[in-house]
Amino acid sequence: MKVIWRLFWVAMAVLAAFSLGLIALERGEPVNSLWLVLAAACTYLIGYRFYAHFIAAKVMLLDDRRATPAERLRNGHDFEPTNKWIVFGHHFAAIAGPGPLVGPTLAAQFGYLPGTLWIIIGAVLGGAVQDFIILFASMRRDGKSLGQMAREEIGRLGGMIALVTVLLIMIILLAVIALVVVNALRDSPWGTFTIAATMPIAVFMGLYLRYWRPGKVLEVSVIGFGLVLASIFGGQWVSHHPALAPVFTLSGVALAICVIIYGFFASALPVWLLLAPRDYLSTFVKLGVVMMLAVGILFVRPDLELPALTRFTDGNGPIFAGKIFPFCFITIACGAISGFHSLISSGTTPKMIAREWHAWPVGYGSMALESFVAIMALIAACALQPGVFFAVNSPGGMVGATPEAAVATISSWGYPVTVAEMNALAQDVGEKSLFARTGGAPSLALGMAHIFASSGGGRAILGFWYHFAIMFEALFILTIIDAGTRVGRFMLQDLLGHVYKPLGQTSWMPGVIVTSAAIVLAWGYFLYQGVIDPLGGINSLWPLFGIANQLLAAVALCVGTTILVKMHRARYMWITCIPLVWLVTVTFTAGLQKIFSPVPRIGFLAQASQLQRALDSGAVAASKVAETQTLIFNNRLDAVVCGIFLVLVTLILIDSVRVWVGILSGSRTAQTNEAPFVLSQLRAEEI
Amino acid sequence: MKALWRIVVALMRELADENAYARHLRAHGREHSGAEWRRFSEERMRAKYTRPKCC
């Protein structure tokens, strides 16, 4: 039996190596997406079985005899020992967000190869390790949060920095995902109606669950899903209605205002009325669509039409500027490693783990699966014809404001596309135009729609699948905006409560209104700047989000490394230090380039200077002066925000290294804050 | 297949907070009612939505 397993793993390794080699070296002929699936699946399995097992057994010394907090502090609420596969599913649903869908789609600008390699290698050696170690650390500390662990293990400064970093990251995150939704719904009456309809549907679900059929969440989610499907068909009807279509055809600025107003009111309304029912629905839809996409890719096995490497490895990409290093890694973000996952890994999940070894599949395995979702998103994007991909994702400011100018520019790059082709595609999906639909969501929806339609139904239902994919993305993005604004408000109230006590009370209405407005205006301002940016807001906002997210991952790895050193496992600190060093190198390079690069499309200050020179020389039309002044201010603000992130992480890095050096040199005692060992009494049948 | 189906259903019930509600009723020795569900869901949502959702 042992021999068979050994042969199995050797076969996995050979298949992984062969698939990766083929993906890396094949040129000329289109590569089938199945090779990406095989390379990813085999590498994740090997990483899980050998690397993660090594970390669990030799580094963390997981011990099933030790009672977890779920057992010791069992209270029938949040602390409850739960079956490991249910915890796995719960944790995966919590970490799955739009990041691994949008990031790889944008990074496909470089071709399929850089993104594929980073998603696989980054997840196995970085992202999954981060999630695993933070989950383990939190589990040994009775479910403490990342901020609390940073404060206790590194120092008070570390804890405060983690808190401030999370608040700032959330503002940028909310702005950038709101921009993704705005760009997806711009000038689309079908999409706008469908998403608008989800609000009364969510309110209906909330009332149904609270008053008419209390506790019947699955029942109301099935009803809600049916209504949402009906709203997709309703959207198609509206898009052809002469009176209603113009009502739901909104510009980017109008949509941004709608999303900002939505964010303010939704975060102030009772949770049960809108957020909770939408959250339930979007969780089930998200999981269902991920499974559908996996099945669709396995069934259709599309060829990758984008090449392994495009000409934009030179840094002059239309979607975002910058070379593969560091911007491919920054852009992919969550698909390989995400600092946000450390917040989830130190939230509810550690309180549900029944046995310590369950952290192995839950912590490492769920991130590997999330990374696989990123691979599927990359496949969906790369299955599009390159000319179509760039026509959809390139802003007008880069390729030309008219369709004719855009196709001429893109065709001159070696990616032929025609206006007729794009018009036919737009008609197929029920949109007026697919040109300059930046942000990643429309091209991802196109790719997904093609895969779903090829699985059954064909071109006739391409429009339905396109809008289904847009609905799926917008549904959980709006949930994140609602929940994120609420959390941001709590954090701000917590901070301001030290200055003026009533502001710290979450039930004091004036405080709720003021702090909600502050958070909404903060992310709303960045959203607005993204919408009016002629180079496409994604060019400035997504790298800022990526840098922030990766820096939070660096904070988590600092905490993880500190804990390993304090556990006298310093000889294994390389498992967190290697990804930490890589992340710090990538994010600091990206951050410094975004601030100081002399290339205006990359450097915020360079762009501000270029616009200032144009303004001073009178080259800007009178009608555009105010907008140009706003753009100059925005670029300088982005540079400051980027600089703040770099300073905060430098501080925590210095503080962490101080602790490591102190312990390793013997000048500081290594004292961890783990809960004491208690023998587990849990019986197998209880879980 | 049966075991897989059981896990899928249990996961759906966990994600729907129905398992958590059942544990709440057991822990407090109470019967299901509209008022009890509202009490449970308010407490659960208060805890759930003080944490950021992942990107």
Interface residues (C-beta under 8 A of the other chain):
Chain A: N75 G76 H77 D78 E80 T82 N83 W85 I86 G89 H90 A93 A94 I95 A96 G97 P98 G99 V166 M170 L173 I177 L209 R210 Y211 P214 G215 V217 L218 S221 V271 W272 L275 A276 D279 Y280 T283 F284 L287 C334 S338 F340 H341 L343 I344 G347 T348 T479 I480 A483 G484 R486 V487 F490 F545 N549
Chain B: I7 A10 L11 M12 R13 E14 L15 A16 D17 E18 N19 A20 Y21 R23 H24 R26 A27 H28 H32 S33 G34 W37 R38 S41 E42 E43 R44 M45 R46 A47 K48 Y49 T50 R51 P52 K53 C54 C55
